[in-house]
Amino acid sequence: MPPTKERVAVLGASARPEKYSYMAVQLLAKCGHTPLPVHPSGKEVSGVPTAKNLADLEKPIDTLTLYVGPDNSNKLIADIVAVRPRRIIMNPGAENPALKSEAERAGIEVVEGCTLVMLKTGTF
């Protein structure tokens, strides 16, 4: 049986093609997942409409992949926990001990890893 494809929120998604978050939106779609870019600008990312905040996303969210550093994600801890993703991936540079603690307390799995590498190696 093929693996179930996921709805993946990309927090900090960029409309700039050279950014890893942009590449993640593209690769998630290529791998059959549904990317859900989130950025306050609301700019489309690789042809995918972007939500301005997490509350605007339709639930459920299977995975939230994090492309913002702790300075930004600390302000969003309550919002991140409120959308109740099954899992949060903290990409390199986005690690946040406070968020990890709150997410785990809420029963959300937290993985420190690279979404792009995980997709390319079949470990997503």
N, C-alpha and C positions, 0 to 999 in steps of 0.2 A: 504494500500500500504506500503511495507517495506521501511525503511529509505534508502536513497542513500548512498552507500559506498564511502569512500573518498580516495584520493591520499594524503598521509601524509608524509611530509618531517620531518625526525627526526634529527635535527641539534645537533651534539655532540654525535651521536650514538657510543656506545662502543662495542667492540668485547668481552668484559668481562661479563660473565653471571650474575655476582653479581650486576651489575650496572643497575639502573632504566631505562636508555635509551635502554639497551639491552632488558629488560623486556617489554618495550613499543613496540619495533619492533615485538616481539613475540605476544603480546596481540592484537596489531593492526591487524596482519595477522589472528589470531584466530577469531577475530570479523568480518572478511571479508573485511577489509580495505587494501589498498596497501601501505605498509610501504616503504619509500624511505630514507634509512639511509645516513647520510652525515657526513664524518669525514676526515680530511686531510690524515690520514694513508691509506685510501682506503681499509681497511680490511673488509672482509665480516662479516656481523652481523647476527647470527642465520640463516645462509644459504642464506641471501639476499645480493646481490652485493651492495657495498657502493660507492657513489659518493664522490670525493675528495673535491668538493665545490658545492655551490648552483647552479652556472651557468651550471654545467654539468647535471642537472636534466631536464627531459622532462616536459614541461608544459602541462596542468595547474597543480598547486599545490592547493589543497583545504585548507589544514591546514599545518602550520609549527609548530611543537612542539619543544620547546627550552630547551636543556639540557646543556647549557653553561652559565656561569656567565657573568656579565656585562664587566669584563675585556676582555673577548673574543668577546662578541656580539657587543660591541661598535665599533670594527673594521669592523664588518659585516653589520652595519645598512643599508648602501646603497645597498649591495647585497641582503639583506632580502627584502627590499622594492621593489627592481627590479624584483624579481620573482613573486610579486603580489599575495601572498597567500590570500585567502578569510579571513582567521583567523590565528592568532598566539596564541599559548598557552604557557604562561610563567610558567614553572613548578617551584615548591618551590626551591629557591636559584638562579633562572634564571631571576628574576624580573629585569627589566631595564627601568627606567623612560624615558631615552633619546630615546630608541628604541620604547617604547610605544607611545611617542609623535609623532615621525616621521611616525610610522605605521598608527596611527589614522589620521594624516594629509593627508596620502595617501588613506584614506578610507578603511583601513584594520582593522577588528575587533580584539581587543586584550583581551584575557581572562587570568587572573591570577588563575591558578588551577593546579591540578595534572592529567595528561593524564591517568595514570593508574586508579585512582579513578573514573574519568569521564567515562572511558570505562566500568568499573565494575558496575557502578551505572546507566548506561543507559543515562547519561547526556552529552555524547560526541557529 
